[in-house]
Amino acid sequence: MRLRTLLIALTLPVIAFAKAQNAPRQMPPATGFRTEFLANLDEVQEKIVALAEATPAEKFAWRPAGDIRSISEVYMHIAGGNYFLATFLGVEPPKKDLDLEKNITKKAEVVAELKRSFDHLRTAAGRVDDLEKPVKMFGNSTTNRGVLVTILSHLHEHLGQSIAYARMNGVAPPWSR
């Protein structure tokens, strides 16, 4: 009986060790600026695209006044901004003509271009290996991190504008229903 107890006592740690070696490893949750940036980018993209999709196609030409951007122009300004601001991270836009506001006005094309621009932006952000690298942006000194913060600020500014435009046209943001 003692021998059996001794063998069990010696075998249990070996079995436990083997199980621990084969168990799936749990990675610590991703943290840090890049993770926070991408989470914020996901959220603002989801809202901008959802709002564009919820707005009727016939409203895309609506503008609050003659010299102010139309709904489609705001969305294409966002897309153009995504392409242009990524250049400060060293990533060239996929298109040479960034005058999207005048060239893309149909709802389906606007939504598709918005999605492409967010994909481009996400790729550009993923290529940043040094957040503290100095960058000149609009004649001012900043860092890659500063560029990413500017990108988010720009997106949130125009999300707010798009919400106001949508509500003026009887469209409630899908996430607020």
C-alpha positions as CSV (number, residue, x, y, z in Angstrom):
1,M,0.0,0.0,0.0
2,R,2.8,2.4,0.8
3,L,4.6,1.6,-2.4
4,R,1.4,2.4,-4.3
5,T,0.9,5.6,-2.5
6,L,4.5,6.6,-3.2
7,L,4.1,5.8,-6.9
8,I,1.0,7.9,-7.1
9,A,2.6,10.7,-5.3
10,L,5.5,10.7,-7.7
11,T,3.4,10.3,-10.8
12,L,0.9,13.1,-10.2
13,P,3.4,16.0,-10.6
14,V,4.7,14.4,-13.8
15,I,1.1,14.2,-15.2
16,A,0.3,17.7,-14.1
17,F,3.5,19.0,-15.7
18,A,2.7,17.2,-19.0
19,K,-0.8,18.6,-19.0
20,A,0.5,22.1,-18.4
21,Q,2.9,21.8,-21.3
22,N,0.1,20.8,-23.7
23,A,-2.5,23.3,-22.5
24,P,-3.1,26.3,-24.8
25,R,-1.1,29.3,-23.6
26,Q,-3.1,32.3,-22.7
27,M,-1.5,35.5,-24.0
28,P,-1.7,38.6,-21.9
29,P,-4.2,41.1,-23.2
30,A,-2.7,43.4,-25.8
31,T,-2.2,46.9,-24.3
32,G,-0.5,50.1,-25.3
33,F,-1.0,53.0,-27.6
34,R,-1.3,51.0,-30.8
35,T,-3.9,48.7,-29.4
36,E,-5.9,51.7,-28.1
37,F,-5.5,53.5,-31.5
38,L,-6.8,50.5,-33.4
39,A,-9.7,49.9,-31.1
40,N,-10.7,53.6,-31.4
41,L,-10.2,53.4,-35.2
42,D,-12.5,50.3,-35.3
43,E,-15.2,52.1,-33.4
44,V,-15.1,55.3,-35.4
45,Q,-15.0,53.4,-38.7
46,E,-17.9,51.3,-37.7
47,K,-20.0,54.4,-36.9
48,I,-19.0,56.4,-40.0
49,V,-19.7,53.5,-42.4
50,A,-22.9,52.5,-40.6
51,L,-24.1,56.1,-40.9
52,A,-23.2,56.3,-44.6
53,E,-25.1,53.1,-45.2
54,A,-28.1,54.3,-43.2
55,T,-28.4,57.5,-45.2
56,P,-30.6,57.3,-48.3
57,A,-28.8,57.6,-51.6
58,E,-30.9,60.6,-52.6
59,K,-29.6,62.5,-49.6
60,F,-25.9,62.2,-50.5
61,A,-26.1,65.5,-52.5
62,W,-27.7,67.4,-49.6
63,R,-25.7,70.2,-48.1
64,P,-26.7,72.7,-45.4
65,A,-25.8,75.7,-47.5
66,G,-24.4,76.3,-51.0
67,D,-20.8,76.6,-50.1
68,I,-20.6,73.8,-47.5
69,R,-19.7,70.2,-48.2
70,S,-22.5,67.8,-49.2
71,I,-23.0,64.5,-47.4
72,S,-21.1,62.6,-50.0
73,E,-18.3,65.3,-50.0
74,V,-17.9,64.9,-46.2
75,Y,-17.5,61.2,-46.5
76,M,-15.0,61.6,-49.4
77,H,-13.2,64.2,-47.3
78,I,-12.9,61.6,-44.6
79,A,-11.5,59.0,-47.1
80,G,-9.2,61.6,-48.7
81,G,-8.0,62.5,-45.2
82,N,-7.3,58.8,-44.4
83,Y,-5.1,58.6,-47.5
84,F,-3.4,61.9,-47.0
85,L,-2.7,61.7,-43.3
86,A,-1.1,58.3,-43.8
87,T,1.5,60.0,-45.9
88,F,2.9,61.5,-42.7
89,L,3.6,58.0,-41.6
90,G,5.5,57.4,-44.8
91,V,2.8,55.4,-46.6
92,E,1.8,56.7,-50.0
93,P,-1.9,56.7,-51.1
94,P,-3.1,54.0,-53.5
95,K,-4.5,56.8,-55.7
96,K,-2.7,59.8,-57.1
97,D,-5.9,61.9,-57.6
98,L,-7.2,62.6,-54.1
99,D,-9.9,65.0,-55.2
100,L,-12.4,62.3,-54.1
101,E,-15.0,64.9,-53.0
102,K,-15.8,65.9,-56.6
103,N,-15.2,62.6,-58.3
104,I,-17.1,60.1,-56.1
105,T,-20.6,61.0,-55.2
106,K,-22.8,57.9,-55.6
107,K,-23.7,56.2,-52.4
108,A,-22.3,52.7,-53.3
109,E,-19.0,54.2,-54.5
110,V,-18.8,56.5,-51.5
111,V,-19.2,53.6,-49.0
112,A,-16.8,51.4,-50.9
113,E,-14.2,54.2,-51.0
114,L,-14.6,54.8,-47.3
115,K,-14.0,51.2,-46.5
116,R,-10.9,51.1,-48.7
117,S,-9.5,54.2,-47.1
118,F,-9.9,52.7,-43.6
119,D,-8.2,49.5,-44.8
120,H,-5.3,51.7,-46.1
121,L,-5.2,53.6,-42.8
122,R,-5.1,50.5,-40.7
123,T,-2.3,49.1,-42.9
124,A,-0.3,52.4,-42.6
125,A,-0.7,52.4,-38.8
126,G,0.5,48.8,-38.7
127,R,3.7,49.7,-40.4
128,V,4.6,52.2,-37.8
129,D,7.5,50.7,-35.8
130,D,8.6,53.7,-33.8
131,L,5.8,55.8,-32.3
132,E,8.3,58.4,-31.1
133,K,9.9,59.0,-34.4
134,P,10.0,62.7,-35.2
135,V,7.7,63.8,-38.1
136,K,7.0,67.2,-39.7
137,M,3.3,67.6,-40.2
138,F,1.8,70.8,-41.6
139,G,5.1,72.5,-40.8
140,N,5.0,71.5,-37.1
141,S,7.2,69.0,-35.3
142,T,5.4,65.9,-33.9
143,T,5.9,62.2,-33.8
144,N,4.3,59.2,-35.4
145,R,2.1,59.0,-32.3
146,G,1.0,62.6,-32.9
147,V,0.1,61.8,-36.5
148,L,-2.1,58.9,-35.3
149,V,-3.8,61.1,-32.7
150,T,-4.4,63.7,-35.4
151,I,-6.0,61.0,-37.6
152,L,-8.4,60.0,-34.8
153,S,-9.2,63.7,-34.1
154,H,-10.0,64.3,-37.8
155,L,-12.2,61.2,-37.9
156,H,-14.2,62.1,-34.8
157,E,-14.6,65.7,-36.0
158,H,-16.2,64.5,-39.2
159,L,-18.2,61.8,-37.5
160,G,-19.9,64.5,-35.5
161,Q,-20.5,66.5,-38.6
162,S,-22.0,63.5,-40.3
163,I,-24.3,62.8,-37.4
164,A,-25.6,66.4,-37.5
165,Y,-26.1,66.1,-41.3
166,A,-27.9,62.8,-40.9
167,R,-30.2,64.1,-38.1
168,M,-31.0,67.2,-40.2
169,N,-32.2,64.7,-42.9
170,G,-34.3,62.5,-40.5
171,V,-31.7,59.7,-40.2
172,A,-30.9,58.5,-36.7
173,P,-27.5,57.0,-36.2
174,P,-27.9,53.2,-36.2
175,W,-26.1,52.7,-32.9
176,S,-28.4,55.2,-31.1
177,R,-31.7,53.6,-32.0
